[in-house]
Amino acid sequence: MSKNRYESAFSSRYASDEMQYLFSSDMKFTTFRRLWVALAKAEQKYGVAITDEQIAQLEAAVEDIDYEAADAYELKFRHDVMAHIHAYADKCPDAAGIIHLGATSCYVGDNTDMIIMKEGLKLIRGKLLRVLANLSEFALEHKAQPALAYTHLQPAQLTTVGKRASLWAYELTLDLDDLDYVLDSLCLLGSKGTTGTQASFLELFNGDEDKCKKAEAYIAELMGFTKCVPVSGQTYSRKFDSRVMNVLSGIAQSAYKFSNDMRLLQSFKEMEEPFEKNQIGSSAMPYKRNPMRCERMSALARYVIADSVNPAITAGTQWFERTLDDSANKRISMAEAFLAVDSILNIYTNVTSGLVVYPKIIERRVMAELPFMASENILMDAVKRGGDRQQLHERIRVHAMTAGKRVKQEGLDNNLIELICADPAFGLTEDEVKAHLDPAAYTGRSAAQVEEFVGQVIQPMLDKYKDEMADNAAIKV
């Protein structure tokens, strides 16, 4: 690869080979040709004078693309589709006169885009399922490990490590539902003609509307679709692009949440993303273990979320039956969103296949805050033994302020429990007070929720698509 020209980071660093292929010239222009073959077959089937020999010649040349010739034709005609029609015709001269018969550029352009989006979403679904499998395994393994939960990034009541992982997974199940819905809604533009009226095809079939409809349905069948859009202008509605992009943005949002949580947990030293033996965390500070994979996820997620505005604006600015201001934007924004989400899921898979948990750190952080959280239970125990709830509430408030000052201003340990034990107003022994310091007593139904969620929500998804699930991913950098 030449190093004196710009190259996309998605190609050189981030996106997988399989996703890059879907947006490659080979995928695009061989699909053009397969669509031209399907068009010729449909027209022949319903009475247009096209020979078997012409179709055979078209089929034989589907993958024999002379890109230099196509580039030369485009320079001459200033039209990419016409350039590829001429380059195709050079390879199959006997069929040159029937290539693209009755069609407009969007017959190959839009139908190809729909095919690529369909294949791209299927590839993403397989990777999404792999992340869900990794997270569900992790959640079950750590379903009962008490951990600090946070509201407003301040310590709140406890959760478990596995329950938190279930929150990450749940958002991805919502994304998978959205993906399935949009994927099932995708359909070909079909053979609609220059303004969507099918006038040119009606002419080809001598005014026979039934043949016109059947030919379009046959094209869809040949291309692996069950339906075409019911009405259109020259293009399929750009709402399709916007809806697909919303799915991609949703996945990016979920990954963003996970990556940010992981970056915070790594700062707390509770959990870490994988760190390889020879990995360098910082060029200046040899001791550092920066969460660079999750940071990259965050960066790419921001890109996708911002990119989602592009197809939304494009969908709203298509004048009447079509304008061409969608083309340059669309070929960049849609491709790069798919490549970015592919990259995000590769990293997400890699990180979740090797998450590191530090139970002792988690326990230490829990125990530093647990006295505050246990105070309500201690209060209720003391009231059951005859204490006055309001007076004891005030005593705990005063002791908590004293303990908090000791922690924040003096850097010492939390001594709230010692203060309560020493206060005769509570009427509790030290053992009775400390009996309330079992972290497992403060995690509620966390473990059961994880089991129920994995069993009832995630596992059916994994079972449904077990043949599509991607393998754990290796990342390039």
Disulfide bonds with the S-S distance in Angstrom:
none
